[in-house]
Amino acid sequence: MSEGARTASIGRASSGLLAFAARCGIWVVLAALLLTLPKIFTSSFTFTILSLMGISIIFALSYNMLLGQTGMLSFGHAVYYGLGGFLVVHAMNAVTKNSLPIPLPLMPLVGGFAGLFFGIVFGSVSTRRGGTAFAMISLGLGELVASSALILRSFFGGEEGITTNRTKLLRIFDLSFGPQTQVYYLIAIWCFICVLAMYALTRTPFGRMCNAVRDNFERAEFVGYNPQFVRFIAFCLAGFFAGTAGGLAAINFEIVSSGYVGAAQSGSVLLAAYIGGIGFFTGPIIGAILVTWLQIMLSDITEVWQLYFGLLFVGMVMFAPFGISGLLMMHAPLWHARVLWRVVPAYLLALAAGLVMLTGASLLIEMAYHLSSKASEGPMMSFPMELALCRGCLARRFDEGARARERRMSAIELCGVIKNFGRTEIIRGVDLSVRAGERHAMIGPNGAGKSTLFNLISGRLKPTAGAIRLKGEEITGLRPYEINRRGLSRSFQVTNIFPRLNVWENVRCAVLWSMGYKYSFWHNVDSLSDVRERTESILRQINLLERRHFPAGVLTYAEQRALEIGITVGGGAEIILLDEPTAGMSRMEAEHAVALIRKLSEGRTLLIIEHDMSVVFNLADRISVLVYGKVIASDEPAKIKSSRAVQEAYLGAA
């Protein structure tokens, strides 16, 4: 090894070690903070507030696994929190009754596994759908369990709930967990473990695919992942952590009632996560702390504290949709540039004006409430005093003999494929063969059925009749991710990327599956050197390496099209489908795109739809012409160009 290479290697190792130390330092500081808080705030009331905050942090982060990480809006997350709490209370009573040697610190695991069990049961149904349908299913399940709490009295205890006594369980280190200080430390330890576990999960390949499914579930499916499976696993894990939080709440209060599974509890965690900011891991932590503190403080000051919460939520949705953590992160560039102090005077002026406005609004609310509800008490009123985020490369490298054998067979073969939409026949008995290793173009007038044919090949649509084969294997009716895993990837006519993820993450999502990491929970995604090298190589080829940290949604149109091609080839597929990759580009941009496609398609089979004839004749080895759902010609470019039938049908006769 040369001296320069050795120095560079040492430099990379040193920087990696410093980064690791910085990451560990944050957790050491957090642990130290949790341990020292009781030394700073010594009142029992403070211990109670801190305990509630710890429980709320776990609950809010578990909800963020659904909404913030995976894009699933749930109105019934309290089901898993409450059921976890009920199971813990029953388990504690059973342990006490039978004098079992099980200590109290293990009881939150009972709640966690209860939440996991019900997450599996309910998630197997609800995660089959996304978006509004999932939200409505979660609402229905929440109401179902909440109503059952008043019917199944033997389990839920009716309106009185179920009580327990935490001091009667097996003692360890002579800890009875009677004093609130001991309960706080128990909750703090579990809070630290759960926060660390949930953060570590976001750094795994699975955690990144949750983000990809949140941003664009269809694109995720076309790089080999099953969005429903990703949603289901995330849902189950969220249920586990919610159940753990419910178990800690049961230990803290020593009673669990029907309110634990009610809509108010689900609304409270949604409020905390959204106010804090669902787009950042720290957001739900900030939201849980703030909402818990406001609930306790405001409820002692005013009887309409819930109205203030509603107004706060509406204000955040309207003016700060990324929450408090989003507002803080907006100032990160100013902080790094060391110019944050320049905006402080303006913020102080705005704060003063805002406080005056909030005080006036608070006075009006309290006055209206007093006049409408307490007029009989006379003019004396009190006002609130204050208002307040298989390892290893499976890149399909074949030896030259295997490649030669593969090129002798058809990569894609369509036999009598028909697709009807109602009574309208769009694809009318298409027979098509795309040879392995060739660049094959599909042309035809608008409405000829080209994109429909792509959708049939890639699994987005199912054919009405006929057969589709990929490398000799029939794939008719398979799901897109199943077809992708067999070696086919595609781009779309309308740009289809993960807009909220940065450029690097977009390509890495495709690379992770092809490198064998799939739904991995046990790898740190940032430490996978083979994935990093492959992702960097692709970004270099598509000329986006310098913009790797940019959100994909802010790229230019041509850059987004290049990025989508990078995602398409990132999965290591041997067969690539590109749907109008140069549409909407200038002549210079199109020329760059053609050069890029030619470079990236080397050693692969390419099927491309394109309207720009200069691109087609410059790029394709063979051309097929689709007119009104039928292939009227399939031959070499020169013969297609001179075909009278093709000229009359599409190119236009001279």
DODREN-474286 format. One record per residue (C-alpha): x, y, z. Coordinates in steps of 0.001 Angstrom, whole numbers, plus 524288, in hexadecimal, padded with zeros to 5 digits. Layout:
X	Y	Z
...
***
This chain:
80000	80000	80000
8054C	80D7B	7FC63
807C2	817E4	80691
7FC8F	82032	8014D
7F2F4	814E7	801A9
7F73E	81173	80F6B
7F541	81F75	813D9
7E7D8	81FFF	80D8F
7E41D	81322	81410
7E871	8182C	82151
7E0F2	824BE	81EFB
7D470	81D6C	81BBC
7D5FF	814C7	827B0
7D843	820A9	83064
7CC6C	827E3	82B18
7C41E	81B9B	82CBE
7C8C0	81A2F	83AC6
7C59D	82867	83DB6
7B811	826FD	837D3
7B5B6	81AB8	83FFB
7BA49	821C9	84C45
7B13E	82D2C	8494F
7A5A4	82404	847A4
7A8C4	81CE0	85443
7AACA	829CF	85B2D
79CB4	82DC3	858E3
797C6	82161	85F6D
7A136	822E0	86AC6
79C51	830B5	86CFA
78E2C	82C0B	86C4A
790D0	82135	87634
797B6	82ABE	87F3F
78C5C	8344E	87E0F
78259	829FA	88196
78A69	825ED	88D69
78CD4	833B4	89282
77F56	839BE	8909D
77A50	834B3	89DCB
78617	83B11	8A445
7828A	84828	89E4E
773C8	8477C	8A02A
77127	84114	8AD3E
76278	84296	8AF72
75987	836C8	8AE0A
750F7	83EA8	8A4C1
75C99	8405D	89BB1
75F46	831B5	89C11
75142	82F63	897D8
75273	838E2	88C68
75F73	83303	88821
759BC	8254A	888B8
74E37	8295D	8804E
75778	82FD7	876AD
75F83	82354	8757B
7535B	81B41	87299
74E79	8255F	868DA
75B8C	82590	861B7
75B00	816DC	85F46
74CBC	8179F	85B19
74EF0	8233F	85202
75AE1	81D18	84BA7
75366	81072	84979
748C8	81850	842B0
75308	81F30	83A90
75759	811DC	83576
74A0B	81176	82EE2
747A5	81F7B	82AAD
75501	825C2	829B5
75D2C	81A2D	82545
7539D	81235	81D1C
748CA	81BDB	819C3
73D78	814BE	82079
733CC	81DF7	8270B
72DA1	81669	83245
7221A	81ACF	83A83
7228F	80EE2	8434B
7307D	80DB0	84851
72B9C	80DFD	85661
7266B	80029	85441
73420	7FA73	85597
737D4	803BB	86091
72B8C	80041	86833
72BAD	7F1A7	865AA
739F0	7F152	869B4
73631	7F82A	8765F
72AE7	7EED1	8792C
7335B	7E2CE	876BE
73DD3	7E81D	87FDD
733FF	7EA7C	88AC7
72E61	7DCC9	88954
73C24	7D71F	888E4
74011	7DE89	89536
733F4	7D9B9	89C62
7369B	7CBC5	897CF
744D8	7CC74	89C26
740BB	7D1D4	8A96A
7360C	7C7A6	8AB47
73EDA	7BC2C	8A7D8
74B36	7C1CD	8AE1B
752DB	7C02C	8A18A
76132	7C499	8A1B9
75FA4	7CEF8	89736
76486	7DCB3	89A6E
75D4D	7E920	896DB
767AA	7EE52	88D37
76452	7E338	883CD
755CC	7E645	88384
75699	7F075	8788D
75AB8	7E539	86FA4
74D67	7DF15	871FF
7472C	7EB97	86CF5
75089	7EBDE	8617D
74D8B	7DE0B	85D39
73F06	7E07A	85F30
73FF0	7EC47	85631
747CC	7E419	84C8D
73DA7	7D92C	84CB4
73232	7E237	84A3A
73A60	7E994	84048
73BFB	7DCE1	838C6
72D73	7D9BA	839D0
7282E	7E725	83610
73392	7EAC2	82D38
73189	7DEDA	82493
72493	7E517	820C7
726E0	7F3C2	8216C
7340F	7F46F	81A78
72E8B	7EE17	80E49
729E9	7FBBE	80AEF
730C2	808D0	80BE4
72CE6	81714	80C6B
71EFB	81A92	8102D
71A8A	80C5B	81075
724D2	808FB	81AB1
72105	814DA	822E6
7129F	810F1	822A4
715C0	802D7	8261E
71DFB	80756	8319F
712E1	8101B	83626
70946	804D7	83539
71233	7FB9C	83CB7
7143C	805FA	84720
705AB	807C5	84910
703BC	7F906	84927
70D77	7F707	85435
708CF	8031E	85BA6
6FAB0	7FE63	85B70
6FF1D	7F0B5	85F65
7058A	7F690	86B69
6F80F	7F963	8710B
6F27F	7EC2F	86D08
6FD31	7E26B	870A5
6FD75	7E624	87EFD
704FD	7DA33	8837C
710D9	7DEB3	87BB0
70F5E	7ED83	87B1B
708C3	7EF8D	88846
6FDD8	7F821	88305
6FDE7	8068E	88685
705F1	80438	892DA
71120	7FD89	88BCB
71AD9	7F3C5	89174
723E2	7F6E7	89CCB
7308E	7F0C9	8A167
73B5B	7F2A6	8AB6F
74922	7F3DF	8A623
74FAB	7F273	8B37C
74B65	7E434	8B512
753C9	7DEC6	8AA32
76125	7D8AC	8AC1A
76B0B	7E29D	8B0F1
7786C	7E3FA	8AABE
7833A	7EB6D	8B1D4
778FE	7EDB8	8BC75
7716B	7F70A	8B382
762D7	7F721	8B693
75F6A	80149	8AC19
75665	807A1	8B5E3
75D0C	8151A	8B599
75AE8	81CD8	8A926
769A0	81EC0	8A7EB
76BB9	81038	8A5A1
76086	80FDA	89BD4
76698	81B56	894A2
7739B	81444	89327
76C92	8081E	88E31
76562	81038	883F9
771D0	817BA	8808F
77959	80B21	87DF6
76E8C	805B9	87559
76D39	812DF	86E8D
77BC3	812F4	86B6A
77B73	804E9	86654
76F74	8074C	85DD5
77449	8143B	85856
7816C	80E1F	85505
77ADB	80252	84EB7
77193	80A96	84691
77C90	8137F	84231
7850A	807D7	83E89
779A0	8029D	83699
77965	80F19	82E6C
787A5	80CA8	82AD3
78525	7FF10	82543
781B3	7FB80	81734
773F1	7F885	81BE5
772C0	80602	82203
776E2	80C69	81542
76CFB	8046F	80DAE
76265	80926	81703
765EB	816ED	8129E
7659A	812AE	80470
7581D	80C76	805ED
7537C	818E2	80CAC
75823	82164	80174
7546E	818D6	7F5E7
74F7E	80B17	7F870
74E3F	8083C	7E9ED
75C70	80BA8	7E721
76087	80338	7F2C4
75911	7F7C6	7ECFC
76017	7F970	7E01D
76D6C	7F84A	7E697
769FA	7EB28	7EC95
76352	7EE24	7F981
755AD	7EA0E	7FDD3
74F86	7F698	80345
74509	7EF16	80A9D
74F5E	7E6CA	81167
75735	7F2F0	8151A
74AE9	7F962	81A90
74757	7ECF9	821F0
754A6	7EB80	82886
75500	7FA03	82C14
7472C	7F8E3	83178
74AC4	7ED25	839F3
756FA	7F3CC	83F3C
74F32	8001A	84238
7457B	7F791	84989
75091	7F19C	85183
755DC	7FEC1	855FC
74832	80440	85859
7452A	7F854	860CA
751D2	7FA8D	86840
74DA7	8089A	86AEC
74042	803D0	86F59
746B6	7FA0C	87884
74EEA	804CB	87E9F
742AE	80D2A	8803F
73BF4	801E0	88725
7478F	80075	89063
747EE	80F1C	892D8
7396E	810E9	895F3
7367B	80313	89AE9
72973	803C0	893F5
72501	8024B	885DF
71791	8068A	88111
7100F	80722	87454
715AC	814A2	871AC
722A8	80E5A	86E53
71D1E	808E4	8619D
7143D	81469	85E66
7146D	81E51	85379
7194F	828FF	85CB3
725C9	82158	85F38
727D3	81F25	85096
72586	82D8A	84E13
72F1B	8316B	858A2
73A5C	829AE	852BD
7374B	82ECD	8451A
73783	83C92	84AC4
744A5	83A70	85162
74B09	83479	84564
745FE	83EC4	83BF9
748DC	84A94	8448D
756AD	845B3	846CB
7588C	84293	83864
75687	8355E	831EB
76138	837A7	827E6
76C39	836B6	831E4
76F8F	82C78	83C09
770A7	836B5	846C6
76375	83C99	84353
75AB2	8332A	84AF2
763F4	83433	85690
76270	842FF	856BB
753C5	841C9	85499
75208	837B3	85F6E
75953	8401A	86946
751FB	84C7C	86582
7446B	84666	864E3
74635	83F3F	871D6
74AB9	84B9B	87889
73FBA	853CC	872CC
73569	849B9	8765B
7398C	84A19	88494
73BFC	858AD	885B8
73099	85DD3	87DB0
726CA	854C5	8841B
72A10	85B53	89120
7284F	868F2	88B66
71C6E	8682C	88290
710F4	85F20	88069
71188	860A0	8719D
71F92	85C00	87019
71B67	85238	865B2
716B0	85D8C	85D3E
72453	86368	85DCF
729EF	8566B	8597A
720BF	8563F	84DE5
724AD	86405	84A02
7330D	86094	84B8A
73155	854BF	842B7
72A0D	85C8D	83852
73472	86724	838D5
73F66	85D41	83716
7389D	856D9	82B88
7365A	863F6	824E2
742FB	86B2E	827AB
74D15	860F2	82B9F
7495F	85404	8252C
756AC	84E20	82866
754D2	850C4	836EA
75DD0	856DC	840D9
76952	84E75	83CAF
7670A	852CE	82EA6
767A7	8610E	832D8
7745C	85E72	83A11
77A66	85718	82E9C
77739	8627E	8258F
78181	86A18	82D11
78C0E	85FB4	82BF5
7928F	86670	8202A
79315	8732C	827D5
798F9	86C15	83370
7A367	8657A	82B34
7A670	8725F	8247B
7A74D	878E0	831EF
79DE4	883AB	82E30
7922C	87F7F	8366A
79439	88B24	83F72
79084	89457	8345B
78238	8900F	83499
780EA	8900D	84379
77C88	89E6E	8448C
771E6	89C5E	83A6B
76D4A	8901C	8417A
76CD7	89740	84E7A
76439	8A1DA	84896
75B52	8978C	84295
75ADE	8904E	84F96
756A5	89C79	856E6
74BDF	89F32	84D24
747D9	890E6	84D4D
746D4	890A3	85C22
73E24	89CA3	85BFC
73563	8965D	851C2
734CF	88958	85910
731A4	89032	865E5
72682	8978E	85F6F
7214A	88B31	8591F
72229	88416	86625
71A8E	88ED5	86CF7
70FE3	88E51	862AB
70EC8	87F7D	863C0
70E13	87FAF	8728F
7043A	88AD5	87263
6FB8B	883E9	8688A
6FC38	8773E	87067
6F90A	87E31	87D22
6ED8D	885D0	87773
6E7CE	879DF	870CF
6E9F2	86FBB	87B89
6EBE2	876D7	8885C
6E3AB	88320	88781
6DD5A	87FEB	89487
6EA6B	88144	89B6F
6EB0A	88FC8	89872
6F5C6	897EB	89213
70154	891E4	8996B
709C9	88A59	88FC0
71744	8842B	88FB2
71FC9	883B9	8839D
72AB3	87AAE	87F62
737F8	88022	882DA
73F5D	87A4F	8773C
73DBC	87305	86A06
7474E	86B37	8638E
7604B	83F9A	8426D
79164	7CE96	80C8D
79BAB	7D87C	80E68
7A4D0	7D9FE	80387
7A470	7DE00	7F584
79A76	7D6E3	7ED00
79D05	7DF62	7E13F
79A32	7D442	7D7C2
7A7E0	7D32A	7D241
7A7F6	7C7FE	7C897
7B3BE	7C1FE	7C1C6
7B517	7C456	7B34E
7AFD0	7B6E5	7AFE6
7A36B	7B963	7B7BA
7A1D1	7C68A	7B122
7A331	7C056	7A3AD
798E2	7B61F	7A6EA
78FD8	7C0B0	7AC17
7911F	7C8DC	79FCF
78C77	7BD56	79799
77F28	7BDCF	79E4F
77493	7C82D	79ED8
77553	7D141	7AA5E
76704	7D532	7A8E3
75CD0	7CD8F	7A173
74E6D	7D10A	79FB2
7452F	7C70E	799DD
7378F	7CB4D	795D2
73685	7D58F	7A08F
72947	7DC3E	7A174
72503	7E6F0	7AACB
71705	7EBBD	7ABC0
711EF	7F70D	7B3C9
703A3	7F3D9	7B4BA
6FF37	7F149	7A6D3
70A5B	7F90F	7A0E7
715AE	7F105	79BB4
72251	7F8B5	79D6A
72C68	7EE0B	79ABF
727D6	7E4E7	7900A
72F7D	7D841	78FA0
73D7B	7DD53	79039
74880	7D3DD	78CFB
755E0	7D982	78FFE
7637C	7D437	7927D
76E92	7DC63	7981E
77BB1	7D5A6	796FC
784CE	7D53C	7A292
78F2E	7DFDB	7A1EB
788CB	7E83B	79767
78384	7F61D	79805
7759D	7F511	79325
76D16	8010E	790AA
75E41	80161	790C3
75840	80C40	7889B
74A7E	80FBA	784A4
740B3	81AE2	78496
73AB6	82031	7911E
73059	816F3	7963D
73645	80B27	78F7F
73798	803FC	79C85
74650	804EC	79EB5
745D6	808BB	7AD12
73AFD	7FEC8	7AF48
743EC	7F460	7A9A4
74ECA	7F8AB	7B2E9
7453B	7F7DF	7BE3F
7419C	7EA00	7BA3F
74FCD	7E5A4	7B935
753B9	7EBB1	7C640
747D2	7E6BF	7CDC4
740F2	7F3A0	7CFDB
7356F	7EE29	7C825
73112	7E02E	7C5E4
72E28	7DBAB	7B800
7207D	7D767	7B444
7265E	7CC3F	7AC68
73381	7C777	7A766
7409B	7C473	7ADA6
74C7F	7CC94	7B157
759B9	7C624	7B37B
7662A	7CB9C	7B94B
77278	7C40E	7B5A3
769EF	7B86B	7B294
7624F	7B8CF	7BF65
753EF	7BC78	7BEEC
7511B	7C886	7C718
74301	7CAE8	7C30C
73B5F	7D083	7CE79
746FB	7D1FE	7D7BB
74814	7DE0D	7E05B
751F7	7E8A7	7DC76
75B67	7E579	7E787
75B07	7D704	7E3DC
75E76	7DA5E	7D5CF
7691B	7E3BA	7DA3F
76F58	7D8EA	7E23D
7701F	7D0CD	7D5CE
778A9	7DB07	7CF5C
76FEB	7E58C	7C95B
76F4F	7F3D8	7CD32
76894	7FF6F	7C708
76712	80E2B	7C6A0
75A4C	81567	7C474
754A1	81EF4	7BABB
75232	8288C	7C5CE
75E3B	82A1F	7CE74
75D11	8208B	7D9C4
76722	82290	7E496
76760	82440	7F36C
76662	83328	7F3FE
76897	834FA	802A3
77492	82C3F	8031D
7817C	831CF	7FEA5
787F0	82D86	7F1F5
790ED	823E9	7F8E0
7859C	81D6B	80024
77DCB	81C0B	7F390
7881F	813E1	7ECE6
78BE1	80CAA	7F949
77DF2	807BA	7FB01
77F64	80036	7EE48
78D45	7FBD3	7F12B
78A11	7F63A	7FE9C
78157	7EB7D	7F946
78A9D	7E796	7EE7C
795DF	7E68A	7F825
78E3F	7DCFB	80086
78AA0	7E590	80C2C
77C0A	7E5C3	80900
77432	7E7EC	8159F
78024	7E709	81E80
77EAC	7EB6A	82CA9
78C8A	7E839	830ED
794E5	7F0C6	82820
797FF	7FF26	82981
794CB	80419	81BFF
79F56	80E99	81C6F
7AA2F	804BC	81F30
7A7C4	7FBE0	8136B
7B3D8	7FE64	80B2B
7AF5D	7F61A	7FFA1
7A274	7FD69	7FEF5
7A97C	80A6D	8001E
7B2D7	80721	7F515
7A80A	8025D	7EC17
79F93	80E5A	7EEEB
7AAF9	81793	7ECC4
7AE45	810DA	7DFE8
7A076	8128F	7DABB
79FA7	820C4	7DEF8
7AC92	82366	7D855
7A781	81D3F	7CBC3
79B27	8258A	7CBDE
7A2F6	831D3	7CF82
79BCA	83422	7DC45
7A663	830D3	7E619
7A87F	83F30	7E95E
799F6	840A9	7EC41
798B7	8345C	7F46D
7942C	83B9E	800A3
7899C	84359	7F97E
77B50	83F54	7FB6A
77746	838C4	7EEB9
76B5C	8417D	7EDB3
773A8	84DBE	7EB6D
77B60	84869	7DFDC
778F4	84D60	7D22C
77026	84563	7C963
77B99	83FC4	7C1AE
782BB	83C51	7CE45
776A9	83588	7D390
7758F	82D82	7C713
783EE	829CA	7C861
781A4	82649	7D69B
7763D	81D7F	7D2F7
77EF4	81671	7C930
788F6	814F2	7D41C
77E98	80F01	7DCF4
77A69	805F5	7D1FC
7880F	80080	7CFB4
78BE1	80139	7DE1A
78512	7F481	7E12B
78E43	7ED13	7D843
78376	7E87E	7CF18
787CC	7E296	7C22C
77B8C	7E759	7BB22
7783A	7F5D9	7BB28
76B98	7FC3F	7B689
76C2E	80AFF	7B42E
75F84	81236	7B154
7622E	81EBB	7A97A
76EBA	82233	7B0D9
77152	82E84	7A8AD
7636B	833DD	7A8A6
76331	84273	7ABA5
771E4	84432	7AA2F
77927	84DE2	7A1C6
78167	848CC	7968A
78DF1	849EB	79E87
787BE	84345	7AA57
782A3	8385D	7A192
7902D	8361A	79BE5
795D2	834E8	7A9A2
78AC0	82B95	7AD3B
78D75	822F9	7A168
79BE3	8223E	7A4CA
79856	81ED4	7B2C1
78EBD	81436	7AE8A
798A2	80E5F	7A532
7A2E3	80DD6	7AFF7
799EA	80842	7BA5F
79391	7FE38	7B169
7A075	7F7C1	7AD97
79F66	7E93D	7B093
790D6	7EA81	7B31D
7845C	7E8A5	7AB5B
77D76	7F588	7A8BE
76F56	7F78F	7A489
76C4D	805E7	7A28D
76058	80DD0	79ECB
763EA	81A77	797EC
75D5C	8245F	78EEF
769D2	82B62	78AEF
76DCF	82429	77E86
77BBF	8294C	77EF0
77D2E	822F5	78C4D
77711	81646	7879F
77F64	814B1	77B6D
78B98	818E6	782AD
789AC	80F4B	78DD2
781F0	80341	789A0
786D4	7F665	78407
778ED	7F272	7807F
76C21	7F9DA	77FD5
75E23	7F52E	7818F
752B9	7FD78	77CEC
7461C	7FCED	784C4
739D3	80271	77E75
72C5B	8015F	784B1
730A5	7F680	78DCD
73757	7EDF6	78385
74592	7EC84	77F74
745C3	7EF3D	770D9
75483	7EE22	76F11
7608F	7E9F0	7768F
76DD0	7EB04	76FEC
77AD0	7F207	76EF7
77A66	80106	76F0B
77E06	80270	760A9
7731C	7F946	75C55
76932	7FFBA	7654C
76D0F	80CF6	75FEB
76ADB	80880	751FA
75E60	800CD	754A5
752E1	80673	74D21
74918	800E9	756DE
75011	80734	76259
7511B	81435	75B48
74295	8144F	7588B
73ED7	80FF5	7662D
74801	8182A	76E40
753CB	81EE9	7682A
74BDA	82507	75D53
74D2D	8220B	74F06
7550A	82B68	746B4
***
